[in-house]
């Protein structure tokens, strides 16, 4: 507290702010005692100060309200005369602060108010010093927590699991509504009894789980126990136990939660199961789903009612369902499976990485009656891992475009070939993502992927970045530095914006492509390279060759395998898919729960030309996440210059009927296919894998002429 001016009631506010971790307000000399009292009375917590003898010197309005004692009655009295707290005699928190100079924070205390009623409060205390640093008294802030206790009781009485607490003598001190329901013993009858008198469990005499926790200090989770209820019936329960500590860390008792395992699907679909983040489902011996919690619904996108009764492989479509199924393997040999990483397909057809664990379900006689599996969505973790390691595969490339699907079909063959690849496409169309996918699909995937933007660096710096330099090559070259080609040895190097490099550097790159060797800047020796080269450009290289700005021989060396990526405006059927993808990403990154775009916002984006392509679309969705505060992105959440530009585009005289997002994408895909096939429905149906009659029916439904 040293360094803060202490003047009457103002001191209490400064001390209180410091205790709570806030920056104390400027303590300018406020001489008016009325102003000081107004400030103190604006604090929601009760606050009072005492002198060195423990006499109260200030007492705010909240203190009056909680204690029922007026300021006039309290002033000059000893604090214990006003509060009659359960720790006043020997463990007074304020006395401890004044004696040792330390602070006490959130100490639980019971006091008696003016009507003699016990009031639970939470107390924080500190010392007061004057301008010279001398201790002149103490300050205490306190909060009425009786409402919090009431809320705790309400919460406890509304959860599905039974919960009770005991003191150090194993005497029950609280007993919630679910505990009364499962045992058949009322809360009034249970409180004050020994726990074994109420539960009559099979482990009460020799192996009590709660006793073990209280002796060892460790938690016990999901211990199977059989108890007898008030009617004398045996009830199987699952028990979890832990110790209870007071604010000083002293063990004052134990807490046990327990779940009735005798019942039915209703118990499995209980509040407690549906409130956890992990997906949980159970199957019978034939792998038919018998229970399916809310998190399982959210992760898979499959409603509970649709999942029940189906084979688990029909719901999950996991990459191991047809082969090494962890669920089936465990059921056959009784093996417990932990943290098995697999990919499933959700209801929208998107791949979702999960971590799954499973174990057998047994009846009272120890017979295996099924299997229980818990699984966790690893999408956020996978996203962060990919951002760190840059390990993307062609499955990360999202598209329904026929043109891109043709590229994706041959992408594994291109990756395997180890040939030089030239990727053409406008800025923001995903050239780097394709390059990373090629690397990760290739036999070089264990090596490094090294990228460099050739258009962002001047010639001299670009040359040293590509080839490295030796000590003394120039003034600041105080040691050897390897270049990007050396770093990519055994891996892949991406030369982005290759069309922007100078003629001099083009010659050096040509040598690398022809001879697989180069010289670091300032070196007198030659190094060999084993890096696969992928070049990318947003410029028309043949046109640059014709103008003499790009070497023809280098172009042909680079153009062994060419991938041409279309602009986003040419693959509008992908816009809804990409929007959905970016919404999932930003929900994870920004911890929001935005579900979709409104039809009006989608119409705006479907009409926009996206000169910045996919990167621009990603930026638009991120911008919308900043403004959107509910579950739906609307036009007002989009950049308004974009909305105005789209609004200025002439609309057809008779607009097409409003379609949902999937139908919009499907209609656009059919139109694009018809254009590619000069309007031939037969060729279009063949290309899209549809029967001609099916195509005709879809065109009619979607309003396509």
C-alpha positions in Angstrom: 0.0 0.0 0.0 3.0 2.3 0.3 2.9 5.3 -2.0 -0.8 5.9 -1.9 -2.1 9.0 0.1 -4.4 7.8 3.0 -7.0 10.4 3.9 -10.1 9.2 5.8 -12.7 7.4 3.6 -10.8 8.0 0.4 -8.2 5.6 1.7 -10.7 2.8 1.8 -11.4 3.2 -1.9 -7.7 3.2 -2.9 -7.0 0.2 -0.8 -10.0 -1.7 -2.1 -9.0 -1.1 -5.7 -5.5 -2.3 -5.0 -6.7 -5.5 -3.3 -8.9 -6.3 -6.3 -6.0 -5.8 -8.7 -7.3 -2.5 -10.2 -5.2 0.5 -10.8 -6.0 3.0 -7.9 -7.5 6.2 -9.1 -5.5 9.4 -8.7 -5.6 10.2 -5.0 -5.5 14.0 -5.3 -6.2 15.8 -2.1 -10.0 15.6 -1.8 -10.6 17.8 1.2 -14.4 17.7 1.2 -15.5 14.8 3.5 -18.9 14.7 1.8 -17.2 14.0 -1.6 -15.2 11.3 0.0 -18.3 9.6 1.5 -20.1 9.8 -1.9 -17.2 8.0 -3.5 -17.2 5.3 -0.8 -21.0 5.0 -1.0 -20.8 4.3 -4.8 -18.9 1.0 -4.1 -21.2 -2.1 -4.3 -19.2 -4.0 -1.6 -19.4 -3.1 2.0 -16.3 -1.1 3.1 -15.2 0.1 6.5 -11.9 1.3 8.0 -10.5 1.0 11.6 -7.8 2.7 13.5 -4.9 0.8 15.3 -7.2 0.0 18.2 -9.8 -1.6 16.0 -12.3 1.3 16.3 -14.4 1.9 13.1 -13.5 5.2 11.4 -15.6 5.0 8.2 -18.6 2.8 7.2 -20.2 3.0 3.8 -23.8 2.5 2.6 -23.3 -1.1 1.4 -21.9 -2.0 4.8 -25.0 -0.5 6.4 -27.3 -2.6 4.1 -25.5 -5.9 4.7 -25.1 -5.6 8.5 -28.3 -3.7 9.2 -26.2 -1.3 11.4 -26.3 2.4 10.5 -23.2 4.5 10.0 -23.9 6.5 13.2 -24.2 3.3 15.2 -21.0 1.8 13.8 -18.7 4.7 14.1 -16.3 4.5 17.0 -17.3 0.9 17.9 -14.9 -2.1 17.8 -15.5 -4.0 14.5 -16.3 -7.3 16.3 -19.1 -5.5 18.2 -20.8 -4.7 14.9 -20.0 -7.9 13.0 -20.1 -10.8 15.6 -18.3 -12.9 13.0 -17.4 -16.6 13.5 -13.7 -15.7 13.3 -13.7 -12.5 15.4 -12.2 -14.2 18.5 -9.1 -15.9 17.1 -8.8 -15.7 13.3 -9.8 -12.1 12.5 -8.7 -11.4 8.9 -8.4 -7.7 9.4 -6.3 -8.2 12.6 -4.0 -10.6 10.6 -3.5 -7.9 7.9 -2.7 -5.2 10.5 -0.3 -7.4 12.4 1.7 -8.9 9.4 1.3 -6.2 6.8 -0.2 -8.5 4.2 -3.5 -8.7 2.4 -6.3 -11.2 2.8 -8.5 -11.9 -0.2 -11.9 -13.5 -0.4 -11.9 -15.1 3.0 -15.3 -16.8 3.7 -16.9 -15.6 7.0 -20.3 -15.8 8.7 -21.5 -12.7 10.5 -24.7 -11.9 12.4 -26.7 -8.9 11.2 -28.7 -6.5 13.4 -31.7 -8.9 13.4 -29.5 -11.8 14.6 -29.6 -13.6 11.3 -26.4 -15.3 10.0 -25.1 -13.8 6.8 -22.3 -15.5 4.8 -19.8 -12.9 3.4 -16.6 -12.9 1.5 -13.9 -10.7 3.1 -10.8 -8.9 1.7 -8.5 -6.8 4.0 -5.4 -4.7 3.9 -3.5 -2.1 6.0 -3.7 1.7 5.8 -0.6 3.8 5.8 -0.2 7.6 6.1 1.9 9.8 3.8 5.0 8.9 5.8 4.4 5.1 5.3 3.3 4.5 8.9 0.5 2.0 9.5 -2.5 4.0 10.8 -5.2 1.3 10.6 -6.9 -1.2 8.3 -9.5 -1.5 5.6 -12.0 -4.3 5.0 -14.3 -4.9 2.0 -17.0 -7.5 2.2 -19.7 -9.0 0.0 -22.9 -10.8 0.8 -22.6 -14.2 -0.8 -25.9 -15.7 0.5 -27.4 -15.3 -2.9 -24.5 -17.2 -4.4 -25.1 -20.1 -2.0 -28.8 -20.1 -2.9 -27.8 -20.2 -6.6 -25.4 -23.1 -5.9 -28.3 -25.0 -4.2 -30.5 -24.3 -7.2 -27.8 -25.5 -9.6 -27.1 -28.6 -7.6 -30.8 -29.5 -7.4 -31.2 -29.2 -11.2 -28.4 -31.5 -12.3 -29.1 -35.1 -13.1 -26.3 -36.6 -11.0 -26.6 -37.2 -7.3 -24.3 -35.0 -5.2 -23.6 -34.9 -1.5 -20.9 -33.5 0.8 -19.6 -34.8 4.1 -17.4 -33.3 6.9 -14.2 -35.0 8.2 -16.3 -37.5 10.3 -18.2 -38.6 7.1 -21.4 -37.0 8.3 -23.5 -35.7 5.4 -23.7 -31.9 5.2 -25.6 -31.5 1.9 -27.7 -33.8 -0.2 -29.2 -32.7 -3.6 -32.5 -33.5 -5.2 -31.0 -36.2 -7.6 -29.3 -37.9 -4.6 -32.7 -38.1 -2.9 -34.4 -39.5 -6.0 -31.7 -42.2 -6.6 -31.5 -43.3 -3.0 -35.1 -42.7 -2.0 -33.9 -40.8 1.1 -34.9 -37.2 1.5 -32.4 -34.4 2.0 -33.8 -33.8 5.5 -33.4 -37.4 6.5 -29.9 -37.7 5.0 -28.2 -34.6 6.4 -26.6 -35.4 9.7 -26.2 -39.1 9.1 -23.0 -41.0 8.3 -22.9 -41.6 4.5 -22.7 -45.5 4.9 -26.0 -45.3 6.8 -27.7 -43.8 3.8 -26.0 -45.7 1.0 -25.3 -49.2 2.3 -22.9 -49.7 -0.6 -20.9 -52.8 -1.3 -17.7 -50.9 -0.7 -18.7 -48.9 2.4 -17.0 -51.3 4.9 -13.7 -52.0 3.3 -13.0 -49.9 0.1 -14.9 -46.6 0.4 -14.1 -44.3 -2.5 -14.9 -41.1 -0.7 -12.8 -42.3 2.3 -9.8 -42.9 -0.1 -10.1 -39.4 -1.6 -10.2 -37.8 1.9 -7.2 -39.8 3.0 -5.0 -39.4 -0.1 -6.2 -36.1 -1.4 -6.7 -37.6 -4.9 -9.8 -37.6 -7.1 -11.6 -40.9 -8.0 -13.6 -40.9 -11.2 -16.4 -43.2 -12.4 -15.9 -46.0 -9.8 -18.7 -48.6 -10.2 -20.6 -49.2 -6.9 -23.8 -51.0 -5.9 -26.0 -49.3 -3.2 -29.3 -50.2 -1.6 -32.1 -47.6 -1.9 -34.8 -46.9 0.7 -36.9 -49.8 -0.6 -34.0 -52.2 -0.2 -33.4 -52.6 -4.0 -29.9 -52.8 -5.4 -29.0 -49.8 -7.6 -25.8 -49.8 -9.6 -24.2 -46.3 -9.6 -21.0 -44.7 -11.0 -19.2 -42.7 -8.3 -16.7 -39.8 -8.5 -15.2 -38.3 -5.4 -12.9 -35.4 -4.3 -11.9 -33.5 -1.2 -13.2 -30.2 0.1 -10.8 -27.5 1.3 -11.3 -24.2 3.0 -9.6 -21.0 2.0 -6.5 -21.9 3.9 -6.1 -25.2 2.0 -7.2 -27.3 5.0 -9.3 -30.4 4.2 -12.7 -29.9 5.7 -14.6 -32.8 4.1 -15.4 -34.5 0.9 -17.8 -34.4 -2.1 -19.2 -37.3 -4.1 -21.2 -37.3 -7.3 -23.0 -40.4 -8.5 -25.0 -41.5 -11.5 -27.7 -44.2 -11.7 -26.6 -46.9 -14.2 -29.6 -49.1 -13.8 -31.9 -47.2 -16.0 -32.4 -46.4 -19.6 -31.7 -44.2 -22.5 -33.3 -41.4 -20.6 -30.5 -41.5 -18.0 -27.9 -41.6 -20.8 -29.6 -38.6 -22.5 -29.4 -36.8 -19.1 -28.5 -33.2 -18.6 -25.0 -34.0 -17.4 -24.2 -36.1 -20.6 -25.6 -33.5 -22.9 -23.7 -30.7 -21.2 -20.2 -32.1 -21.9 -18.2 -31.1 -25.0 -17.2 -34.6 -26.1 -19.5 -36.6 -28.3 -20.7 -39.9 -26.7 -22.6 -42.7 -28.2 -23.2 -46.4 -27.4 -23.9 -49.4 -29.6 -25.2 -52.9 -29.1 -23.4 -56.0 -30.1 -24.5 -55.6 -33.7 -23.1 -52.0 -33.8 -26.5 -50.4 -33.8 -26.5 -47.0 -32.1 -28.4 -47.1 -28.8 -27.6 -43.6 -27.5 -26.3 -40.4 -29.0 -25.6 -37.2 -27.0 -25.9 -33.6 -28.0 -22.2 -33.0 -28.7 -22.3 -36.1 -31.0 -25.2 -34.4 -32.9 -23.2 -31.2 -33.2 -19.9 -32.8 -34.4 -21.6 -35.1 -36.9 -24.5 -32.9 -38.0 -26.8 -35.9 -37.5 -29.8 -35.5 -35.2 -30.2 -37.9 -32.4 -33.4 -39.4 -33.8 -31.8 -40.1 -37.1 -28.8 -41.8 -35.5 -30.6 -44.1 -33.1 -30.9 -47.6 -34.5 -28.5 -47.1 -37.4 -25.2 -48.9 -37.8 -22.4 -46.6 -36.5 -20.6 -46.7 -39.9 -23.7 -45.3 -41.6 -23.5 -42.2 -39.4 -19.8 -41.7 -39.2 -18.4 -42.8 -42.5 -15.0 -42.9 -40.9 -11.8 -43.7 -42.8 -11.4 -46.9 -40.7 -15.0 -48.1 -40.8 -14.4 -50.7 -43.5 -11.0 -51.8 -42.3 -9.4 -51.4 -38.8 -12.4 -50.2 -36.8 -11.3 -49.4 -33.3 -14.9 -50.0 -32.0 -15.2 -53.4 -33.5 -11.7 -54.5 -32.6 -12.2 -53.5 -29.0 -15.5 -55.3 -28.7 -14.0 -58.5 -30.0 -11.1 -58.7 -27.7 -12.2 -56.5 -24.8 -9.4 -54.0 -25.6 -9.8 -50.4 -24.4 -9.0 -48.0 -27.2 -7.7 -44.6 -26.3 -7.2 -41.5 -28.4 -7.5 -43.1 -31.8 -7.3 -40.4 -34.5 -9.6 -40.9 -37.4 -11.5 -38.8 -39.9 -15.3 -38.9 -40.3 -17.7 -37.3 -42.7 -20.3 -35.1 -41.2 -23.8 -34.6 -42.6 -22.6 -32.0 -45.1 -19.9 -34.3 -46.4 -17.0 -32.4 -44.8 -14.2 -34.4 -43.3 -13.9 -33.9 -39.6 -10.8 -35.0 -37.7 -11.7 -36.6 -34.3 -9.9 -38.4 -31.4 -11.9 -41.4 -30.3 -11.8 -43.7 -27.3 -13.9 -46.7 -26.6 -14.5 -49.4 -24.0 -17.0 -52.3 -23.6 -20.3 -52.0 -21.9 -21.2 -54.8 -19.4 -24.4 -55.8 -17.6 -24.6 -56.7 -13.9 -23.4 -60.2 -14.7 -20.2 -59.0 -16.4 -21.5 -59.9 -19.9 -20.5 -57.6 -22.7 -23.7 -56.0 -24.1 -22.2 -53.3 -26.3 -19.6 -50.6 -26.6 -19.4 -46.9 -25.6 -17.3 -44.5 -27.6 -16.3 -40.9 -26.8 -14.9 -38.6 -29.4 -13.6 -35.1 -29.6 -13.6 -32.7 -32.6 -10.0 -31.9 -33.5 -10.8 -29.4 -36.2 -9.4 -26.4 -34.3 -6.3 -28.3 -33.3 -5.9 -29.6 -36.9 -6.3 -26.0 -38.3 -3.6 -24.7 -35.9 -1.3 -27.6 -36.7 -1.6 -26.9 -40.4 -0.9 -23.2 -39.9 2.3 -24.1 -38.0 3.5 -27.0 -40.2 1.9 -25.9 -43.5 0.9 -29.5 -44.2 -2.0 -29.3 -46.5 -3.3 -32.0 -48.9 -5.6 -31.9 -51.9 -8.5 -32.7 -49.5 -8.1 -29.2 -48.1 -8.9 -27.8 -51.5 -12.6 -27.0 -51.4 -14.4 -27.1 -54.8 -17.3 -28.5 -56.7 -16.0 -26.9 -59.9 -15.7 -29.4 -62.7 -12.5 -27.7 -63.9 -10.8 -27.9 -60.5 -12.0 -31.5 -60.0 -10.2 -32.5 -63.2 -7.0 -30.9 -61.7 -7.6 -32.7 -58.3 -8.0 -36.0 -60.0 -4.5 -35.8 -61.5 -2.9 -34.0 -58.6 -1.5 -37.2 -56.9 0.1 -38.3 -60.2 1.7 -34.8 -60.6 3.0 -35.0 -57.0 4.5 -38.4 -57.6 6.2 -37.5 -60.8 8.8 -35.1 -59.2 8.7 -33.0 -62.4 8.9 -29.2 -62.4 5.4 -27.6 -62.1 4.2 -24.3 -63.3 1.0 -23.0 -61.5 -0.8 -20.2 -63.3 -3.7 -18.3 -61.7 -4.8 -14.8 -60.6 -3.7 -13.5 -57.2 -5.6 -15.0 -54.3 -6.7 -18.1 -56.3 -4.9 -20.6 -54.1 -1.6 -21.2 -56.0 0.4 -21.7 -52.7 -2.2 -24.1 -51.3 -1.8 -26.3 -54.5 2.0 -26.1 -54.2 1.8 -27.3 -50.6 -0.6 -30.1 -51.5 1.8 -31.2 -54.2 4.7 -31.3 -51.7 2.7 -33.2 -49.1 1.5 -35.8 -51.6 5.0 -36.4 -52.9 7.8 -38.6 -51.8 9.5 -35.4 -50.6 6.9 -34.8 -47.9 9.4 -35.5 -45.1 11.6 -32.7 -46.5 11.0 -29.0 -46.1 8.6 -26.9 -48.1 10.3 -23.5 -48.7 8.5 -20.6 -50.4 9.7 -17.2 -51.6 7.9 -14.4 -53.3 10.2 -13.4 -56.1 8.3 -10.2 -56.9 8.7 -8.8 -53.4 12.5 -8.5 -53.3 15.0 -6.5 -55.4 17.5 -8.5 -57.5 20.5 -8.4 -55.2 18.5 -9.4 -52.1 16.6 -12.0 -54.1 19.8 -13.6 -55.4 21.3 -13.9 -51.9 18.0 -15.3 -50.5 17.8 -17.9 -53.3 21.4 -19.0 -53.4 22.9 -17.8 -50.1 26.2 -16.2 -49.6 29.6 -16.8 -48.1 31.4 -14.7 -45.5 32.9 -11.5 -47.0 30.7 -11.6 -50.1 29.6 -8.0 -49.2 30.2 -5.6 -46.3 27.7 -7.0 -43.8 28.3 -10.7 -44.7 30.1 -11.7 -41.4 29.3 -15.4 -41.8 28.1 -17.9 -44.3 24.3 -18.0 -44.9 22.5 -20.8 -46.7 19.9 -19.8 -49.3 16.4 -21.1 -49.9 17.7 -23.8 -52.3 19.9 -25.2 -49.6 17.1 -25.1 -47.1 14.8 -27.0 -49.5 17.4 -29.7 -50.1 15.4 -33.0 -50.4 12.2 -31.0 -50.3 10.3 -28.5 -52.4 10.9 -24.8 -53.3 8.1 -22.6 -54.4 9.2 -19.7 -56.6 6.1 -17.5 -56.4 5.5 -14.6 -58.9 8.3 -16.1 -61.1 7.2 -13.7 -63.9 8.6 -10.7 -62.0 12.3 -11.7 -61.9 15.0 -10.0 -63.9 16.7 -11.4 -67.0 20.0 -11.9 -65.1 18.3 -14.0 -62.4 16.4 -15.9 -65.1 19.8 -17.1 -66.5 20.9 -18.4 -63.1 17.6 -20.2 -62.6 17.9 -21.8 -66.0 21.3 -23.2 -64.9 19.7 -24.7 -61.8 16.9 -26.3 -63.9 19.4 -27.7 -66.5 22.4 -28.6 -64.4 20.9 -28.9 -60.8 23.7 -26.7 -59.5 24.4 -23.1 -58.4 27.0 -20.9 -56.7 26.3 -19.0 -53.5 26.9 -15.2 -53.7 30.7 -14.6 -53.5 31.6 -18.3 -53.6 34.2 -19.9 -55.9 32.6 -23.3 -55.7 29.5 -25.0 -57.0 26.7 -26.6 -54.9 24.3 -29.3 -56.1 20.6 -29.0 -55.4 18.0 -31.8 -55.0 15.0 -29.5 -54.4 11.9 -29.9 -56.6 11.0 -26.6 -58.2 7.4 -25.4 -58.3 6.9 -22.0 -60.0 3.8 -19.9 -59.7 2.7 -16.7 -61.5 -0.3 -14.5 -62.0 1.1 -13.1 -65.3 0.8 -14.4 -68.8 4.3 -15.9 -69.4 3.9 -16.6 -73.1 3.0 -13.0 -73.6 6.1 -11.9 -71.6 8.2 -14.3 -73.8 6.7 -12.7 -76.9 7.7 -9.2 -75.6 11.2 -10.4 -74.7 10.7 -9.9 -71.0 11.0 -13.6 -70.1 13.4 -16.1 -71.5 11.8 -18.6 -73.8 14.1 -21.5 -72.8 13.4 -20.8 -69.1 9.7 -20.8 -69.8 9.9 -24.2 -71.5 12.0 -25.6 -68.6 9.4 -24.4 -66.1 6.4 -25.5 -68.2 6.9 -29.3 -67.8 3.6 -29.7 -66.0 1.2 -26.8 -66.0 -1.7 -26.2 -63.6 -4.1 -23.4 -64.6 -6.3 -22.2 -61.7 -9.5 -20.3 -62.7 -10.6 -17.1 -60.9 -13.3 -17.4 -58.3 -15.7 -15.6 -60.6 -15.4 -18.6 -63.0 -16.3 -21.1 -60.3 -19.2 -19.4 -58.5 -20.6 -22.8 -57.4 -17.7 -22.9 -55.0 -18.6 -19.6 -53.3 -21.1 -21.1 -50.8 -18.7 -24.0 -50.0 -15.8 -21.6 -49.3 -18.0 -19.3 -47.2 -19.0 -22.3 -45.1 -15.4 -23.2 -44.7 -14.3 -19.7 -43.7 -17.2 -19.5 -41.2 -16.0 -22.7 -39.5 -12.4 -21.4 -39.4 -13.3 -18.0 -37.9 -15.7 -19.6 -35.4 -12.8 -21.5 -34.1 -10.3 -18.7 -34.2 -12.6 -16.0 -32.8 -14.7 -18.2 -30.5 -18.0 -17.2 -32.0 -21.0 -19.3 -33.1 -22.0 -17.8 -36.5 -24.1 -20.3 -38.4 -24.6 -18.9 -41.9 -25.2 -16.0 -44.3 -28.7 -14.7 -44.9 -30.1 -15.3 -48.3 -29.7 -11.5 -49.0 -26.0 -11.5 -48.0 -25.4 -14.7 -50.1 -27.1 -13.0 -53.1 -24.7 -10.0 -52.8 -21.6 -12.3 -52.8 -22.9 -14.5 -55.6 -23.3 -11.4 -57.7 -19.8 -10.0 -56.9 -16.8 -10.5 -59.3 -14.1 -11.0 -56.6 -11.1 -9.4 -58.3 -9.1 -10.6 -55.2 -10.4 -14.1 -55.6 -10.5 -16.6 -52.6 -8.2 -14.3 -50.5 -10.7 -11.5 -50.9 -13.6 -13.7 -50.0 -11.8 -14.8 -46.8 -11.1 -11.1 -45.9 -14.8 -10.3 -46.5 -16.0 -13.1 -44.1 -13.4 -12.0 -41.5 -14.7 -8.4 -41.8 -18.3 -9.7 -41.3 -17.2 -11.6 -38.2 -16.1 -8.3 -36.6 -19.5 -6.7 -37.1 -21.9 -9.7 -36.7 -23.1 -10.2 -33.1 -25.6 -13.0 -33.7 -25.7 -16.3 -35.6 -26.4 -14.9 -39.1 -24.3 -12.6 -41.4 -26.5 -10.1 -43.2 -25.8 -7.4 -45.9 -25.1 -4.7 -43.3 -22.2 -6.8 -42.0 -20.5 -6.9 -45.4 -18.1 -4.1 -46.6 -20.5 -1.4 -47.7 -18.5 -0.4 -50.8 -18.9 -4.0 -52.0 -22.7 -3.9 -51.4 -23.0 -0.6 -53.2 -21.0 -1.9 -56.2 -23.2 -5.0 -56.5 -26.3 -2.8 -56.1 -25.1 -0.8 -59.1 -25.0 -3.8 -61.4 -28.1 -4.0 -63.6 -30.4 -6.9 -62.6 -32.4 -9.1 -65.0 -36.0 -7.8 -65.7 -37.5 -11.0 -64.4 -35.2 -12.4 -61.7 -34.8 -16.1 -61.2 -36.7 -17.6 -58.3 -35.0 -17.4 -54.9 -33.0 -20.6 -54.3 -31.4 -21.9 -51.2 -27.6 -22.0 -51.1 -27.2 -25.6 -52.2 -29.6 -25.1 -55.1 -27.8 -21.9 -56.2 -24.5 -23.8 -56.3 -26.1 -26.7 -58.2 -27.7 -24.4 -60.7 -24.4 -22.6 -61.4 -22.6 -25.9 -61.8 -25.1 -27.0 -64.4 -24.9 -23.6 -66.3 -21.1 -23.9 -66.4 -21.3 -27.4 -67.7 -23.8 -26.5 -70.4 -21.5 -23.7 -71.6 -18.6 -26.0 -71.8 -20.6 -28.5 -73.8 -22.1 -25.8 -76.2 -25.6 -26.4 -74.7 -25.7 -30.2 -75.4 -27.7 -31.8 -72.6 -26.5 -35.3 -73.5 -22.8 -34.3 -73.1 -23.5 -32.2 -70.0 -25.3 -35.2 -68.3 -22.4 -37.4 -69.2 -19.9 -35.0 -67.8 -21.8 -34.6 -64.6 -22.5 -38.3 -64.2 -26.3 -37.9 -64.4 -28.9 -39.5 -66.5 -30.3 -37.2 -69.2 -33.8 -37.3 -67.7 -32.4 -36.4 -64.3 -30.5 -33.5 -65.7 -33.7 -32.3 -67.5 -35.7 -32.6 -64.3 -33.1 -30.6 -62.3 -32.9 -27.9 -65.0 -36.7 -27.5 -64.9 -36.7 -27.3 -61.0 -33.9 -24.8 -61.0 -35.4 -22.6 -63.7 -32.6 -23.2 -66.2 -33.6 -22.8 -69.9 
